[in-house]
Amino acid sequence: MDRCATLLQPLLGLDLRTLLHPTPGEEAEAGARLAETWLTQPALFVVGYAAAHLWISRGVRPAALLGHSLGEYVAACLAGVFSLEDALGLVARRGRLAQDLPRGAMLSVPLPEDEVRPLLPPGVSVAAVNAAGSCVVSGAEDVVARVEAALRARGEEPRRLYASHAFHSAMMEPALDAFRQAVAAVAAVPRHAPRVPFVSNLTGTWITAEQATNPEYWVRHLREPVRFADGAATLLADPRCAFVECGPGATLATLVRRHPDARGGRAVAATLRRPADAGDAHADAAVFLRAAGTLWCAGVPVE
């Protein structure tokens, strides 16, 4: 985390650690700043990358990787496609470009993708398919509000997500050309095929070397839906896999546990506490130790 914060400081104009670990009494202000997209995205990358290296330092080495949206940059970096410097530069640029776009809204809908798509008006996109019977839609605030009202009138219970912008929707399109230029500049340095296999958000299956090293893939990744449910199915096809979520909270771990292909029980662990446990000074240590025990019981070598 220290290394990432040092590399990011000239790109962000601040030390990210002052927001991730604020001075007592300044937590609310730090939280408000971290909600700004240009800081949220680098912060998510840094926490995920640092958590992954914490596990690696304890002997838990990834056999495969699956990110969610920005998390795929962590996966690509851990797999050796991007250097840490290149990944941080792209993530910072991605966050700045998104920040400059009009604000939007994201809505979790408890319906399958094929049932949701016919209900969506122009300007609202399917942004993520996280489970077989659940997806996320994304678009302008007023249009998403109409979709939400229509779904409630049908008896559904959609849920607003805590998001400042309409990620993975048509509202990202004005940023695509500028981001294409940023990725192309990084691509001037030879890219490497993944040394650790990882699953693509765009296809839900193993990324190819051609995709991972193609700038256009990462441009599409900003606009097109995250197919996390398909990606989880790809990993769950191997009965030997244990799962550990590297990042804040346990949202992805919960999605894997609830996946239909996870029946019979899988070892699934989260690294860090949920936001709801913020008042518990011992929660982070407890969650990490519980995860280590879960992995050890599943036969994963933990030092």
C-alpha positions in Angstrom: 0.0 0.0 0.0 2.9 2.4 0.8 4.4 1.7 -2.6 1.1 2.3 -4.5 0.4 5.5 -2.5 3.9 6.8 -3.3 3.5 6.1 -7.1 0.0 7.6 -7.1 0.9 10.8 -5.3 2.1 12.8 -8.3 -0.9 11.5 -10.3 -3.5 12.4 -7.7 -1.8 15.4 -6.0 -2.3 13.8 -2.5 -1.3 10.8 -0.4 -4.1 8.3 -0.6 -3.1 6.9 2.8 -4.4 10.1 4.5 -7.9 9.1 3.2 -7.7 5.4 3.8 -6.3 5.9 7.3 -7.5 9.4 8.3 -6.5 11.2 11.4 -9.1 10.5 14.2 -11.9 13.0 13.9 -11.5 13.4 10.1 -13.1 10.1 9.1 -16.3 11.7 7.7 -14.3 14.1 5.5 -12.1 11.4 4.3 -15.1 9.2 3.5 -16.7 12.0 1.5 -13.6 12.5 -0.5 -13.2 8.7 -1.2 -16.7 8.8 -2.7 -15.4 11.0 -5.5 -14.8 8.7 -8.5 -11.3 10.0 -9.2 -10.3 8.8 -5.8 -12.6 5.8 -5.4 -11.1 3.9 -8.3 -7.4 4.3 -7.3 -8.4 3.4 -3.7 -10.2 0.3 -4.7 -7.2 -0.8 -6.8 -4.7 -0.2 -4.0 -6.7 -2.0 -1.4 -7.3 -5.0 -3.7 -3.7 -5.2 -4.8 -2.3 -4.8 -1.3 -4.7 -7.4 0.1 -3.7 -9.9 -2.7 0.0 -9.4 -1.8 -0.8 -9.8 1.9 -2.2 -13.3 1.1 0.7 -14.1 -1.2 3.1 -13.2 1.6 1.3 -15.8 3.7 1.7 -18.5 1.1 -1.7 -18.2 -0.5 -0.8 -17.9 -4.2 -3.5 -17.5 -6.8 -4.1 -20.4 -9.3 -6.5 -18.1 -11.1 -8.0 -14.6 -10.8 -11.4 -13.0 -11.4 -11.9 -9.2 -10.9 -15.1 -7.2 -10.9 -14.9 -4.1 -13.1 -11.9 -2.2 -11.8 -10.8 -5.4 -10.1 -9.8 -6.8 -13.4 -7.0 -4.3 -13.5 -5.7 -5.8 -10.2 -6.0 -9.2 -11.8 -4.1 -8.1 -14.9 -1.4 -6.5 -12.8 -1.0 -9.6 -10.6 -0.9 -11.7 -13.7 2.0 -9.6 -15.2 0.0 -8.0 -18.1 0.6 -4.5 -16.7 3.4 -3.3 -14.5 2.2 -1.7 -11.2 3.2 1.7 -12.5 1.2 1.3 -15.8 -1.8 -0.1 -14.0 -1.9 2.8 -11.5 -1.5 5.3 -14.3 -4.5 3.8 -16.2 -6.6 3.5 -13.1 -6.0 7.1 -12.2 -6.7 8.3 -15.7 -9.9 6.1 -15.8 -11.1 7.7 -12.6 -10.4 11.2 -13.8 -12.3 10.7 -17.0 -15.3 9.2 -15.3 -15.3 12.0 -12.7 -15.6 14.6 -15.5 -18.7 12.9 -17.0 -22.3 13.8 -16.0 -23.4 12.0 -12.8 -25.6 9.0 -13.2 -27.2 6.2 -11.2 -27.0 2.4 -10.9 -29.8 0.1 -9.8 -29.7 -3.6 -8.8 -32.6 -5.4 -10.2 -33.6 -8.9 -8.9 -34.5 -10.3 -12.4 -32.5 -12.2 -15.0 -30.9 -10.2 -17.8 -33.2 -11.5 -20.5 -36.2 -10.2 -18.5 -34.7 -6.9 -17.7 -33.5 -5.8 -21.2 -37.0 -5.5 -22.7 -38.0 -3.2 -19.8 -35.2 -0.7 -20.3 -35.8 2.6 -22.1 -33.2 4.2 -24.3 -30.3 5.6 -22.2 -30.3 2.8 -19.7 -27.9 -0.1 -20.1 -27.3 -3.5 -18.4 -24.1 -2.7 -16.5 -23.4 -6.0 -14.7 -24.8 -9.5 -14.5 -23.7 -10.6 -11.0 -26.0 -13.6 -10.5 -28.4 -15.8 -12.5 -31.4 -13.9 -11.3 -29.9 -10.5 -10.7 -28.3 -7.7 -12.7 -27.4 -4.1 -12.5 -28.7 -1.3 -14.8 -27.0 2.0 -15.3 -27.9 5.4 -16.8 -29.0 9.0 -16.3 -30.5 9.6 -12.8 -34.0 10.6 -14.1 -34.3 7.7 -16.5 -33.1 5.2 -13.9 -35.6 6.6 -11.4 -38.4 5.9 -13.9 -37.2 2.3 -14.4 -37.1 1.9 -10.6 -40.6 3.2 -10.2 -41.9 0.9 -13.0 -40.3 -2.1 -11.4 -41.8 -1.3 -8.0 -45.2 -1.0 -9.6 -44.7 -4.5 -10.9 -44.0 -5.7 -7.3 -40.2 -6.0 -7.8 -37.7 -4.7 -5.2 -34.9 -2.9 -7.0 -32.1 -1.4 -4.9 -30.0 1.7 -5.6 -26.3 1.2 -5.6 -23.9 3.7 -4.0 -22.5 5.0 -7.2 -21.8 8.5 -8.4 -21.8 7.7 -12.1 -23.4 5.3 -14.6 -20.5 2.9 -15.1 -20.6 0.4 -17.9 -23.3 2.3 -19.7 -23.7 4.6 -22.7 -22.9 7.5 -20.4 -19.2 6.3 -20.5 -18.9 6.7 -24.2 -17.7 10.4 -24.2 -14.6 9.2 -22.3 -13.7 6.3 -24.5 -11.5 8.1 -27.0 -9.5 9.8 -24.4 -9.1 6.5 -22.5 -8.2 4.7 -25.7 -5.3 7.2 -26.1 -4.2 6.5 -22.5 -4.2 2.7 -23.0 -2.4 3.1 -26.4 0.3 5.1 -24.7 0.8 2.4 -22.2 0.7 -0.2 -25.0 3.7 1.4 -26.6 5.6 -0.6 -23.9 5.4 -4.3 -24.9 2.7 -6.1 -23.0 3.0 -9.7 -21.7 0.6 -12.6 -21.8 -0.9 -13.4 -18.4 1.4 -15.5 -16.3 -1.5 -16.4 -14.0 -4.8 -17.2 -15.8 -7.6 -14.8 -15.2 -11.3 -14.6 -16.3 -12.5 -11.8 -18.5 -15.4 -9.6 -17.4 -16.4 -9.1 -21.0 -16.8 -12.8 -21.9 -17.1 -14.6 -18.5 -14.4 -17.0 -19.6 -10.6 -17.2 -19.7 -9.0 -14.1 -21.2 -6.7 -14.7 -24.1 -3.2 -13.3 -24.5 -4.5 -11.4 -27.5 -7.3 -9.8 -25.5 -5.2 -9.0 -22.5 -2.6 -7.1 -24.6 -5.0 -5.3 -26.9 -5.8 -1.7 -26.0 -9.3 -2.0 -27.5 -10.2 -4.7 -25.0 -9.7 -2.3 -22.1 -11.7 0.4 -23.8 -14.6 -2.0 -24.2 -14.1 -3.1 -20.6 -15.1 0.5 -19.5 -18.3 0.4 -21.5 -19.7 -3.1 -21.7 -21.4 -5.2 -18.9 -19.5 -7.0 -16.2 -20.4 -10.7 -16.6 -19.3 -11.7 -13.1 -21.8 -14.6 -12.8 -20.4 -16.3 -15.9 -16.9 -15.7 -14.6 -17.7 -17.3 -11.3 -19.2 -20.3 -13.1 -15.9 -20.6 -15.1 -13.9 -20.9 -11.8 -16.5 -23.1 -10.1 -16.2 -25.6 -12.8 -13.0 -26.7 -11.0 -14.1 -28.5 -7.8 -10.7 -27.9 -6.3 -11.0 -24.1 -6.2 -11.2 -22.2 -2.9 -12.0 -18.5 -3.2 -10.7 -15.5 -1.3 -12.0 -11.9 -2.0 -9.2 -9.3 -2.0 -10.9 -6.0 -1.3 -13.2 -4.2 1.0 -16.3 -6.1 2.2 -17.7 -9.4 1.2 -20.0 -8.7 -1.8 -18.1 -10.9 -4.3 -17.7 -13.7 -1.8 -21.4 -13.6 -1.1 -22.1 -13.8 -4.9 -19.9 -16.8 -5.2 -21.5 -18.6 -2.2 -25.0 -18.0 -3.7 -24.0 -19.2 -7.2 -26.0 -22.3 -8.3 -22.7 -24.0 -9.3 -21.4 -23.6 -5.7 -23.8 -26.1 -4.3 -22.2 -28.7 -2.1 -20.2 -26.0 -0.3 -17.0 -24.2 -1.3 -14.3 -22.5 0.8 -15.1 -18.8 0.2 -13.5 -16.2 2.4 -13.3 -12.4 2.6 -10.2 -10.4 3.6 -11.6 -7.3 5.1 -14.7 -6.4 7.2 -17.9 -5.0 5.8 -18.8 -1.3 6.2 -21.5 -2.3 8.7 -18.7 -3.5 11.0 -16.9 -0.1 11.0 -17.4 0.4 14.8 -15.7 -2.9 15.7 -12.0 -2.2 16.3 -11.2 -5.9 16.1 -13.3 -6.7 13.0 -10.4 -6.5 10.4 -8.2 -8.9 12.3 -11.1 -11.2 13.0 -12.2 -11.3 9.4 -8.6 -12.0 8.2 -8.0 -14.7 10.7 -11.3 -16.4 10.0 -10.4 -16.3 6.3 -7.0 -17.9 7.0 -8.7 -20.6 9.0 -11.3 -21.2 6.2 -8.6 -21.6 3.6 -6.4 -23.8 5.8 -9.4 -26.1 6.5 -9.9 -26.4 2.8 -6.3 -27.6 2.3 -4.8 -24.3 1.1 -1.3 -23.9 2.5 -1.3 -20.9 4.8 1.9 -19.7 6.5 
